[in-house]
Amino acid sequence: MRKLLVWCSLVLAAVAQSGGAARAQASKPARDASSRVALVIGNSKYVHASALSNPANDAADMAEALRSVGVEVLVGIDLDKPAMDRQIRDFSNKVGNAGAAIFFYAGHGLQVAGTNYLMPVDAQLSTAAALDFEMVRLDLVQRAMERAASANVIFLDACRDNPLSRSLARSLATRSAGEARGLARTESGVGTLISFSTQPGNVALDGSGRNSPFTTALIRQIRTSEESLNDLLIQVRREVIKETNGEQVPWEHSAMTSKFYFPRGKTARTASAPPSAETGGEAERAWTEAKASGNPAVVEAFIRSFPNTFYAALAADWLEALKSRAAVAELRPSSQSPAKDIADLRAALLAVDTPKIAKLLESGWNPNTALDAEKNTALHLLPEVCEKSPSHDPNALADLARRLVAAGARRDIANQWGDRPPQLAGARRYCGPQHPLTAFLR
């Protein structure tokens, strides 16, 4: 009810301020040349491709860094195609009243015939037509920015190695268009700078820490550097080259017509400033996204960014719940012994008992837990279904694998025998190359 009353009050205030529909067009807000608005997206939990460790952290930390220097930020974590489209549409609407627009994307990306695509978490790329319906074209985002703002900055940490690109390449084998590594060279329009985490055609590293090498360096420079953006990116390039031993070289293309700075001191919004009505609305949207992510790092970043809002207390409670869940034993304790719990879990996996596995995942079970002395995880065990239950439902087995990957099951964990990737080797051996499970793990 309270939210409804607040919403009604805002609607009434908006109507009163507009002075009626006849004056609405005349009272259209003027562009604020000093304002900046950013869209920050990080996609980690891919359903049909390998999950990435850092993009969600990259996006949360980048959003916090940009807010600290006075940028209004829209954040999206683990977005499917409809959600990415909505965020980009909302962003383009806001850019119209801003002096500068910033777009940051971390996650899977690929190029086909010189066109760059950003990958939502639900993309499958099983056919060439999927490019048009399942992916987000970078040039569409760029055009939306360039139509509205006079200064535009695009940061792309989107060149991670993408196994689905190889599947797509097979579907393009009979066509003139081809798929290549990394992202393609992109020309920026007047007033735009595009910064890539690595050189065109190369693959960037996800990193072993909380953030990727590129995002780590970029955030540090945004927070501390008083240089122009061009000089700032030179420092980023030096840091990444040093961190990756020369394997990754950030690259940019610029057609900016003036120097661009991230402000310091009084011109930057600080966490201690009292929240305005606009900040409150931004906090509500950010809280909705942070809670839906289920990621403690994202929730912590929200609390740091909006410490004086109503939602900060809700976020603190939610963070405590997430940490408590993570602290629970990887297999939730029951009246049985741990050995019996593991035996029941193995039985559920081999029986393709999806409802039981789903309940375990909801209770906080980590699907990357080793389930035997050979260090087999849940994904390692699934191919045994083909060997032990010839009458199993192949599609149900593949769907269970998708559910495990969506819940965080990693494909790069080696068992005792060190196969890489062991799940695919087992699927080929026990299920055959045409089985749906093999196709999914490929």
N, C-alpha and C positions, 0 to 999 in steps of 0.2 A: 504494500500500500504506500509506504514512504517513497519508494522509487517512482510509483505512479504519480503521486502528488508533485514530486520534484519535476518529473517529465511534463506534467500539465502546466506547472508554473513556468517552465522554460518555454513551452509552446505559447502561453499567453503573453509572456514578455516579448517573444519574438514578433507576435502579431501586433502588439502595442507599439513596438519600436518601428515596425515597418510602416505604420500609418495607413495600412490598407493596401490592397493589391494594386491600386492605381498608381501609388508612389513607389512600389517595390523596385521597379527597374531603375527609377531615378536615383534611388538611395543605394545602389550597388556599391559595395566597399571598394575604395581605391587600392591599387597595388602598393604594398609597403616594400620599398626597395631594399630596406635593411633586414627584412625578415627572411628566414630560411626554413624550409620544410623538407623532411627526409622520409623516405620509405626504406626500412631495413628488414630484409627477409633472410632467414636461415633455415634451410631444409636439411634435416639429419635422418629422420626416421622413414626411409624409403621402404615401400611395401614390396616392390618388384625388383629393386636394385640393391646393391650393397649399402648398408647404413653407414653414415659418416659420423665420426665422433665429435667433431668440433663446430659445425655450422650453427647449431642452436646457441652454443656458448658465444661464438663469434658475433651473432646478431644481437644477443642480449648485451654483451659488453660494448659493442659498437653503438647501440642505442643509448646506453648510459654515457658514453664518451661524447656523443653528439649533443645530448641534452646539457651536458656540463658546459658546453661552449655556446649555449643559447639557441640550439636548433630544435624546432618542433618535430617530433619523431612519431611516425606510425611504425609499428612493429608487427611482423608476422613470423611465427615459428611453426615449422612442419606443416606447410600449407599444401592442400590438394589443388587441383586445377581451378575449381570454382572459387575457392578462397583466395588464390593468387589473383584471379581476375578481379574480384571485388576489391582487394587491397589496392591494386594498381588503379582501378577506377576512382576509388576514394582519394588516392594520392593525386591523381591528375586534377581532380576538382579543387583540392587545396592549393596546388601549385599556381593556379590562376591568380591568386592574391599575394603571392610571395615574390620576393626579389630574386631568390636563388632556390634551386631544387637539387637534392642529393638523393641518389639511389645506391644502396649497398645490397649485394646479393652474395650469399655463401651457400654452396651446395653443388649438386651435379649440374653440369652444362655441357653442351656439345655443339659442333658446327656441322652443317650439311650444305654443300655447294656454296660455301662462303657466307651462309646465314647462321647466326648464333641463336641458340635456343637455351632457355632456362628450364629446369626440370622440376615440376611439382612432385610431391611425394607419392602420388598414385599413378604416375605414368608407367606404361608397360612397353610401348614402342615395339609392338609385335608386327606392325605393318608400316609401310611408308606413309600411309594416310594419317597415322597416329601423330606425326609431326604437327599437323594442322589442328588436331583436336585435343591432344594431350599435353602439349608443350606451350611455353610462353616465348614468343619471339622478342629478342632483345630490342630490335629496331622499333617495335611498336611502343615499348616503354620510352625509348629515346625520343621518338617523335612527339609523344604526349608531353614530355618535359620541354622540348624545344619550342613547341607551339605556345607555351604559357610563360615560362620563365626566361629571363635574359641571361642568366648564368646557371649552368647545369654541370653537375659532377656525378660521374658514375663510377663506382668501385665494384669490381667483379672478382670475387675469390671463388670462381666457378669452373675451374679447369681440372677438377679431380678426375682420376681415372674412372670411367663409367662403363661397367660391363654391358649395360643395355645398348651402348653405342655399337658394340660388335654384333649384337642381334639385329639392330637396325641396318647395319652395313650389309648383312646377308639379304635382307628384304630389298635393298637398293641395288643388288648385284646386277640386275638386268637393266638398270636405268642409267642415264648419262650422269645423273647427280651422284656424288660420292660423299662419304663421311670421313672425316680426318680427326687426328688427335687434337685435344684441347679446344680452344676457341679461335675463330678466324679474326684476322686484322679488320678492324672497324674504323671507318672514318667518322669523325665527330663533326657536327654542324657548328656554325658560328656561335661562339659563346659556350661551347661544351668541351669538357675534358673527360676522357674515358681512361680509367686506370685498371689494368689487368694484373692479376697476381703473378702472372708469368708471361713469357713472350708468346706470340701467336703460334699455334700448332704444338705447344708443349703442355705437359701435364703438371699441375701444381701439387704440392704436398699438403696433406691434411694436418700433419704435425703430430708430435707425441705429447704435447702439453695440453693446456686448457684451450688454447686458440691455435689457429694455423700460423705459420711463420709470417705470412703477409699481414693478416689481421693483427697479430701481436705488435708488429712494427708500426702499422698504421695507427692503431689506437694510441700507442705511446707518443707518436709524433703529434697527433691531434690534441692530446692533453697538454703537451709541454712545449711544442715548437711555436715560435713567434714569426717564423718565416712564411713566405707566400706558399701557396699550395704546390707550385712547381718545385720550389726548393725543398719543401717538406717531403715530396715523393722521391727526390734524389736520396734523402736520408733513409727513407723506407727501402729503396732499392739496395743501398749499401748494407743495411741490416739483414735483409733477406738473403742476399748473396753470401754473406758471412755465415749466417745460421745454417744454410743448406749446402755449404761448401761449393757454391757455384752452380748447383743443379737447377736452381730456380732464379730467374731474373725478371722482376716486375717491369712492366712496360706500359707506356701510356701514349695516347694520341690527344693532342690539344689544339683547339681552335678558339681558345679564350681570347677576349679582346681587352681584358684588364686583369690586374692581379687579384687573386682570391685569398682571403685570410680567414682563419678560424679565430674569432675574437677572444680576448682575455679580459680579466678584471671586471669592471662594472658593466661592460657590454655583454657579458655572458650570464646566462641564467644560472643561479646557484641553488643548491639544495636547501639552503636556509631561508630563501625568499618565501614570503607567504604565498600560498597557492591562490591563483586567480580562478574565476569561473571557468575560463578556458582550460587551465591546468587540471581542474577537477574533472572536466569531461574527458580530457586526454588520459587522466589517471584511471577513469572507469574503463575506457577502451583497453588501456594497457593491462589493467588487472584482469579483464576477461581473457585476454590472450595469454597472460602469464599463468593463470590458473589452469587453462585448458592444456597448456604444454606439459604439465606434470613434471617439469624439470626444476629441481631445487635451485640450480644456477640462475635460471630465468627469474624465478620468484625472488631470489636474493637481489638480483639487479633491479627488479621493480621496487623493492623496499628502499634501496639506496637512491633511486631516482625520484620517488614520491613519498618521502618520509613523513610529511606533515598532512597527509590526506587521510580520509576515512578508510580508504582501502588498504592502507599500510598495516593496520591492525589485523584486518582479515588475512592479508598476505602472511603476516607473522605466524598466525595460527595454522594456515595452510602449509607453510614451510616446516613447522614443527611436526605436522602430520606426515609430510613427505619424508622427513629425516627419520621419524620413528618407524615408518614402513621400511626404509632402507636398512635400518639397524636390526630388523628381524632376521632371523636365520634364513639363509637362501631357500631352504625348504621349511615352510611353516610347521612348527612343532605340533604334534598331535598326541593322542594317547598311546600311539605306537612308538616303537623305537625308531631312530633315524634310519637304520638299515631297512626297516619295513616301509618307511615313507618312500625311500628311494626305489625299493622294489615295486611299490604300487605305482610310482610315477613311470618307471620303465614299462610296466604292464599297460598303463594308459597310453603311452606313446606307441607301443607295438600294436595295440588294439585300435589305434586311430580314434581314441575317445576324445574328440574335440571339446565337448562341453566340460569334461573334467579338467583338461589342460587349460581351458579358458578360465575356469575358477581359480586354478593355481596361479595363473598369471595375474589375475585381479588381486590375489591375496599378497602379491609381492615376490613370488618365486622368480629367481633369476634364471632365464633359459640358457645362460652360458655356464651354469654349474656343471662340473665334471660329475658324471653319474656312475663311474666305475674306475677300476685301477688303471685302465687304458686311457683315461682322461677324455672319454667320449662325452660330448654334450648331447642335448636333445636332437639337434640337427644331424649329428653323427649317427644316431640310432635309427632315424627314419628309414634309410635305405634297407635296413634289416627286415622291414615289413614286407618288402617284395620277396625276400627269401623265405620268410617264415609263414606268410599268409598269402599264398598265390591268388586267392579269391578276393583280395582287398579291392576297395574302390580307388582307382588311381587318382581321380580328381580330388577325392576327399583327402588323400595323403598329401597332394600338392597344396591344397588349401590349408592344411595344418602347418605345413612349412611356411607358408605366407604369413599365417597368424604369428608364428614364433618369431619370424624376422621383423614383423611390425612391432612386436613387443621388445625388440632389442637383441634378438639372437644374432650373433656375429658369425659370418662365414669364414673369417680369416683365422679362427682358432684351430690350431693343429692338435691332433690327438697324440698319443704316445708314438705313433709311427711317423709323424711329421708330414703326412700328405698335405698338399696345398692345391686347391682347397679340399680337405678330406671328405666333405659332404658330397661334392660332385663326383669324386673318385668312387665313393661307395654307391652312389646312385647309378653310375654307369655300369658298375660291376654287378649289382644285384637287380636293378630295375630295367636296365637297357637304355640305349641312347634316345629312344622315342618316348619314354615314359614322361608324364607331366611333371613329376618331381625332378627328373634330370633336366628338363627344359627350364624349369624355374630356377634351379641352382646354377645353371650354366652361366 
